[in-house]
Amino acid sequence: MSTDGFLAVDSGGSGLRVVVGDVTRGPLAVRESRVPVRTGDRGIDAGHLMEQLVPLVRAATAEAGLPALGTAAVGAAGFSTLGDALRAELPGALRRECGIRAVALAADAVTAYAGALGSRPGAVVAAGTGMIAVGTDLTRWRRADGWGHLLGDCGGGAWIGRAGLEAALRAHDGREGGSARLLECATELFGPMPELPGELYPRPDRPAVLGSFAPRVADCAREGDPVAVAVLRAAARHMADSARAVCPAESEPQVATTGGLFKMGAALLVPLDEELSARLPRARRVVAEGDPLHGSVRIATELATGALSLPRDEKMLYVVPTQDD
């Protein structure tokens, strides 16, 4: 049977997205699960991932008419710090259940990079609820931030939402730095401000709740609220700092942005372009070619054809040795 078929997976906070295809015809079928993969004592739960993945793969391969899959690329949120169980268990499970022998496991920041820039040197700022920057000169990976909403993710959606809510609470208290417009928006969304801490702090989805206020901050910035404008300017400054930290010293490095946060449009992108120009004057911001799932497809295809040139790293892009190696 042919083993030119590939599997590409994007596992994130909202669930799984799966593509199967072959190296000649490209992607042929797509499937999705809305259930996020659990994490446990050993990190990302490989068993739970496989419980969801196997039926998706079987349905997709049947739709595509593929006789076999030979290669897989799995991008997973948290892989760099929570990937021990995936490295230990997933390759064997993919071989038993799907017949897959060649496997690459990647941090979602790497698949975001591959989707945005392919195998070119540069830097990618990936921002949604969180924020991380990754860069490579095709020799090694560098990362900046991505440390979560309590310790970092500076400039991401949760960070912007928290800053906007802080400004709302300042206005509620009568302190300097507050915004009456942000207070009005926060009250509309969350109710009376004195009750917000008691409702927010115990919630396990606190980053998402904070991030839900980021679009309101962008709306206020577009209306000209100076505090909201300053919040987005500070977010852009943080992103540019992270991009500068990871960008290779090429003559004209490319910097791409990817992730849902940039749907804010000019309110965020204009100050980001200005901050990038100040910190990386030789860099050129380019439009991302694709998303993290597209990056997984690229990694799987290049692994299958022997053309994978992105640097290999156990924490970032781990290519599992086959039995023949």
Buried (B, 14 or more C-beta within 10 A) or exposed (E): EEBBBBBBBBBBBBBBBBBBBBBEEEBBBBBEBEEBBEBEEBBBBBEBBBBBBBEBBBBBBEEBEBEBBBBBBBBBBBBBEBBBBBBEBBBEBBBEEBBBBBBBBBBBBBBBBBBBBBBBBBBBBBBBBBBBBBBBBEEEBBBBBBBBBEEBBBBBBBBBBBBBBBBBBBBBEEEEEBBEBBBBBBBEBBEEBEEBEEEBEEEEEBBBBBBBBBBBBBBBBBEEBEBBBBBBBBBBBBBBBBBBBBBBEBEEBBBBBBBBBBEBEEBBBEBBBBBBEEBBEEBEBBEBBBBBBBBBBBBBBBBBEEEBEBBBBEBBBBBBEEEEE
